[in-house]
Amino acid sequence: MSDPSIAKLLIWVTIALPMPSIATLCQEFIAGADMSHLAFFESKGVVYKDNGQPDDALLIIKRRGINCVRLRIFTSSPEQDCG
């Protein structure tokens, strides 16, 4: 690019291109939780509450901004039983 006016035009076009806002970038942020033991604790009678009211644990964390969960499936066999 030997013509400085073309270079300036390209710079202005690049600057003027739509850029994602900070709010948009924040909405794409992943916030996660490991919920692998959820079924175990619920089977032991643990009750999850939101503002003092019993509620589904996954719905509670979703309302708090969690948008990704890890659920590990645990299996056992007689060979793994240490007890």
N, C-alpha and C positions, 0 to 999 in steps of 0.2 A: 504494500500500500504506500505508494509514493505521494499520493494526494492527501494532504493533511485534513481537508474538509471531509473526505470519506471516512477517515479514521475518527474524527470528531462525531460524525453522524452515527457510526457504529457504537461508539461509547454511549451516546445519548439513548440510542435504541435499547442497548443492554440495560441501562439504568432504568428506563421507563417500562421495561417488561414487568408484568404483574408478579409480585413476590408474595409468597404465603405469609400471612400475618402470624404474630407470636401466638395468638389464640388458636389458630389453626394447627400450628405445630404442637401446641400443648395437648390438643384433643387427640393427637395421634400417639401420645406417650403411652407406653404399656406399663401398667401397674399390676403386679401379680401376687399371688399367695399360693402356698403349698397347702392344699386341702386334703391331702392323702389320708389323714387320720379322721376325717369328718365322720364317716360311718361308724368307726370304732367308738368315738366319744358319744355320738348319739345313741348307740346301742347300750352305753353305760348310763344313760339317763341325762346327759348334759343337755341343757336347754339354752339356746342362743336367743338373746333378747336385744331389741332395738328400742331405745327409750322406755325400758321397763316392760315392753310387751314381747311375748314369745314370737319368734319369726324364723323363717327359713334362713340358715346361715349364709347360703350363697346369695340370697337376695340382699341380706344385710351388707355383705362386703361389696356387692355391686353398687348399692346406693352410696357407699363410702368411696367409690372411685376405682375399685378393683375391676379390671376388664380382661384379666387372663388368670386362669387357675391351673395348677398342676394337680392331677389326680392319678396317683400311682396305684395300680392294682396289685394288692398283696396276695400271694398264694402260699400255701404251705403243703408239705407232704410229710409222711411218717419219717422220712430220712432227715427232714429239717427240724423235727420236734426234739427239743432239748429237754423236755420236761418229764 
